[in-house]
């Protein structure tokens, strides 16, 4: 939930001159999570915005944004870039190999900024690899190890909320891939560099198991966005993590 104090600080700063250029840009990520008090405070500024200030309200659920706020905004639908365009830009504009560019397209799901960042900063893909290895380890572990992992993620959430959300999104991509394998749609895998591990795990799970846990992951992300207790939320998720057939 975006609170009134966070918004007030942003609104205070829009009256200051920009450090560079002639326009200040305020980005509100997750506009659907604004409290009513927050949305109403923003509404006053949207009605009479300071000169040379642009507000960008980002949301994946426009209908959840207060209608009066919607009425004072212009809707811009942002869609992922196509594979051909991204690969071309990464190869020609950033000197990536075609194989690397194709991998980055799958991992970024069409987000050009993420792909460029991953190309320029080796730590991005190194961290992803470490996170996936930890996910695989947790999937094969018992409840004690899973609870330890839950506490690690909860601690990360307290330090860096965005990093924790990204980690859970990586979990979601893993389970999406498991579902694709079960349904015979491997051409659409995101984590192709872990295809063998995914196939092995998918063979020990039912489609129902996978679907139920995907829904659990989505609910977990929603609960955390709504300020649920991170440790308890993650422990519940780990309790509901399916056990593969043949795993003790």
C-alpha positions as CSV (number, residue, x, y, z in Angstrom):
1,X,0.0,0.0,0.0
2,X,1.3,3.4,-1.0
3,X,0.9,5.7,2.1
4,X,0.1,9.3,2.4
5,X,3.6,10.2,3.9
6,X,5.4,8.8,0.9
7,X,3.2,10.8,-1.5
8,X,3.5,14.0,0.5
9,X,7.3,13.9,0.2
10,X,7.0,13.3,-3.6
11,X,4.5,16.2,-3.9
12,X,6.7,18.5,-1.9
13,X,9.7,17.8,-4.2
14,X,7.8,18.6,-7.4
15,X,7.8,22.2,-6.5
16,X,11.6,22.3,-6.5
17,X,13.5,23.0,-9.7
18,X,14.7,19.8,-11.5
19,X,18.4,18.9,-11.2
20,X,18.8,18.5,-14.9
21,X,16.6,19.4,-17.9
22,X,13.4,21.4,-17.8
23,X,10.9,18.8,-16.6
24,X,10.4,16.9,-13.4
25,X,8.9,13.4,-13.7
26,X,7.2,11.7,-10.7
27,X,6.7,7.9,-11.2
28,X,4.2,6.2,-8.9
29,X,4.7,2.4,-9.3
30,X,1.7,0.3,-8.3
31,X,-0.9,3.1,-8.5
32,X,-3.6,0.6,-7.7
33,X,-2.2,0.2,-4.2
34,X,-2.6,3.8,-3.2
35,X,-4.8,4.3,-0.2
36,X,-7.9,6.4,-0.6
37,X,-6.3,9.2,1.4
38,X,-3.2,9.0,-0.8
39,X,-5.3,9.0,-4.0
40,X,-7.4,12.0,-2.9
41,X,-4.2,13.9,-2.0
42,X,-2.8,13.2,-5.4
43,X,-6.0,14.2,-7.1
44,X,-5.6,17.8,-5.9
45,X,-2.2,18.0,-7.5
46,X,-3.4,16.4,-10.7
47,X,-6.2,19.0,-11.0
48,X,-3.7,21.9,-10.8
49,X,-0.3,20.4,-11.5
50,X,2.9,22.6,-11.1
51,X,4.3,23.7,-14.5
52,X,6.8,21.4,-16.2
53,X,5.9,18.4,-14.0
54,X,4.8,15.0,-15.4
55,X,3.2,12.3,-13.4
56,X,3.5,8.7,-14.5
57,X,1.1,6.3,-12.7
58,X,2.1,2.7,-13.4
59,X,-0.4,-0.1,-12.8
60,X,-1.3,-3.6,-13.9
61,X,-4.9,-3.1,-12.8
62,X,-6.3,0.1,-14.1
63,X,-9.8,-0.6,-12.8
64,X,-8.4,-0.6,-9.2
65,X,-7.3,3.0,-9.5
66,X,-9.7,5.5,-8.0
67,X,-12.0,6.6,-10.9
68,X,-11.5,10.3,-10.2
69,X,-7.8,9.8,-10.5
70,X,-8.3,7.9,-13.8
71,X,-10.4,10.7,-15.2
72,X,-7.5,13.1,-14.9
73,X,-5.0,10.9,-16.6
74,X,-4.3,9.7,-20.1
75,X,-4.0,5.9,-20.5
76,X,-0.9,4.6,-22.3
77,X,-0.8,0.8,-22.8
78,X,2.8,-0.4,-22.6
79,X,3.4,-3.8,-24.3
80,X,6.6,-5.9,-24.3
81,X,8.9,-5.4,-27.3
82,X,8.9,-8.2,-29.9
83,X,11.7,-10.8,-30.0
84,X,12.9,-9.7,-33.4
85,X,13.2,-6.0,-32.4
86,X,14.9,-6.8,-29.1
87,X,17.4,-9.2,-30.6
88,X,18.2,-6.7,-33.4
89,X,18.8,-3.8,-30.9
90,X,20.9,-5.9,-28.6
91,X,23.0,-7.3,-31.4
92,X,23.4,-4.1,-33.4
93,X,23.3,-1.5,-30.7
94,X,24.9,-3.3,-27.8
95,X,27.3,-5.8,-29.4
96,X,25.6,-8.9,-27.9
97,X,25.8,-12.2,-29.6
98,X,22.6,-13.5,-31.2
99,X,22.5,-16.4,-28.7
100,X,22.9,-14.0,-25.8
101,X,20.3,-11.6,-27.2
102,X,17.8,-14.5,-27.6
103,X,18.4,-15.6,-24.0
104,X,17.9,-12.1,-22.7
105,X,14.7,-11.8,-24.5
106,X,13.3,-14.9,-22.9
107,X,14.5,-13.9,-19.4
108,X,13.3,-10.3,-19.7
109,X,9.9,-11.2,-21.2
110,X,10.3,-8.3,-23.6
111,X,11.5,-5.7,-21.1
112,X,14.3,-3.9,-23.0
113,X,15.6,-2.0,-19.9
114,X,16.1,-5.3,-18.0
115,X,17.8,-6.9,-20.9
116,X,20.3,-4.0,-21.4
117,X,21.0,-3.9,-17.6
118,X,21.7,-7.7,-17.6
119,X,23.9,-7.4,-20.6
120,X,26.0,-4.6,-19.0
121,X,26.1,-5.9,-15.5
122,X,27.2,-9.5,-15.1
123,X,26.0,-9.6,-11.5
124,X,22.3,-9.6,-12.7
125,X,22.6,-13.0,-14.3
126,X,24.9,-14.3,-11.6
127,X,22.4,-13.4,-9.0
128,X,19.6,-15.0,-11.0
129,X,21.7,-18.2,-11.3
130,X,22.3,-18.2,-7.5
131,X,18.6,-17.6,-6.8
132,X,17.6,-20.5,-9.1
133,X,20.0,-22.9,-7.5
134,X,18.6,-21.9,-4.1
135,X,15.1,-22.5,-5.5
136,X,16.0,-26.0,-6.7
137,X,17.6,-26.8,-3.4
138,X,14.5,-25.7,-1.5
139,X,12.2,-27.7,-3.7
140,X,14.1,-30.9,-2.9
141,X,14.4,-30.1,0.8
142,X,12.4,-30.9,3.9
143,X,10.3,-28.6,5.9
144,X,13.1,-27.4,8.2
145,X,15.2,-26.2,5.3
146,X,12.1,-24.6,3.7
147,X,11.4,-22.7,6.8
148,X,15.0,-21.4,6.9
149,X,14.5,-20.3,3.4
150,X,11.2,-18.6,4.3
151,X,13.0,-16.6,7.0
152,X,15.8,-15.6,4.5
153,X,13.2,-14.2,2.1
154,X,11.3,-12.5,4.8
155,X,14.6,-10.8,6.0
156,X,15.3,-9.8,2.4
157,X,11.8,-8.3,2.1
158,X,12.5,-6.1,5.2
159,X,15.8,-4.9,3.7
160,X,14.9,-4.7,0.0
161,X,11.3,-5.1,-0.9
162,X,11.9,-4.8,-4.6
163,X,14.5,-7.6,-4.5
164,X,12.2,-9.9,-2.6
165,X,9.4,-9.3,-5.0
166,X,11.8,-10.0,-7.9
167,X,12.8,-13.3,-6.2
168,X,9.2,-14.4,-5.9
169,X,8.6,-13.4,-9.5
170,X,11.5,-15.8,-10.4
171,X,9.7,-18.5,-8.4
172,X,6.6,-17.8,-10.5
173,X,8.6,-18.1,-13.7
174,X,9.9,-21.4,-12.6
175,X,6.5,-22.8,-11.9
176,X,5.1,-21.4,-15.1
177,X,7.8,-23.3,-16.9
178,X,6.8,-26.5,-15.0
179,X,3.3,-26.0,-16.3
180,X,4.4,-25.5,-19.8
181,X,6.4,-28.7,-19.7
182,X,3.4,-30.6,-18.4
183,X,1.3,-29.2,-21.2
184,X,3.9,-30.0,-23.9
185,X,4.7,-26.3,-24.6
186,X,8.5,-26.3,-24.0
187,X,9.0,-23.8,-26.9
188,X,7.8,-21.1,-24.5
189,X,10.1,-21.8,-21.6
190,X,11.6,-18.8,-19.9
191,X,14.4,-20.6,-17.9
192,X,15.7,-22.7,-20.8
193,X,19.2,-23.0,-19.2
194,X,17.5,-25.1,-16.5
195,X,15.4,-27.2,-18.8
196,X,16.7,-30.5,-17.6
197,X,16.0,-29.7,-14.0
198,X,12.6,-28.5,-14.9
199,X,11.7,-31.7,-16.8
200,X,12.9,-33.8,-13.9
201,X,10.8,-31.9,-11.4
202,X,7.8,-31.7,-13.7
203,X,7.8,-35.5,-14.0
204,X,7.2,-35.8,-10.2
205,X,4.3,-33.3,-10.1
206,X,0.7,-33.3,-11.3
207,X,-0.7,-30.4,-13.3
208,X,-3.1,-29.8,-10.4
209,X,-0.1,-29.5,-8.0
210,X,1.5,-27.0,-10.2
211,X,-1.6,-24.9,-10.8
212,X,-2.4,-24.8,-7.1
213,X,1.1,-23.6,-6.2
214,X,1.1,-21.0,-8.9
215,X,-2.1,-19.6,-7.4
216,X,-0.4,-19.7,-4.0
217,X,2.5,-17.7,-5.3
218,X,0.2,-15.1,-6.8
219,X,-1.7,-14.8,-3.5
220,X,1.6,-14.5,-1.6
221,X,2.7,-11.6,-3.8
222,X,-0.7,-9.9,-3.3
223,X,-0.6,-10.5,0.5
224,X,2.9,-9.0,0.7
225,X,1.8,-6.0,-1.4
226,X,-0.9,-5.5,1.2
227,X,1.6,-5.5,4.1
228,X,1.1,-9.0,5.4
229,X,3.7,-10.3,7.8
230,X,6.6,-11.4,5.6
231,X,7.8,-14.3,7.7
232,X,4.4,-15.8,8.3
233,X,3.4,-15.3,4.7
234,X,6.5,-17.1,3.5
235,X,6.2,-19.9,6.0
236,X,2.6,-20.6,4.7
237,X,4.0,-20.6,1.2
238,X,6.6,-23.2,2.1
239,X,4.1,-25.4,3.9
240,X,2.1,-25.5,0.7
241,X,5.1,-26.2,-1.5
242,X,4.4,-29.5,-3.2
243,X,6.6,-32.5,-2.6
244,X,7.8,-34.3,-5.7
245,X,6.8,-38.0,-6.2
246,X,9.7,-40.1,-4.8
247,X,11.0,-37.3,-2.6
248,X,11.2,-38.0,1.1
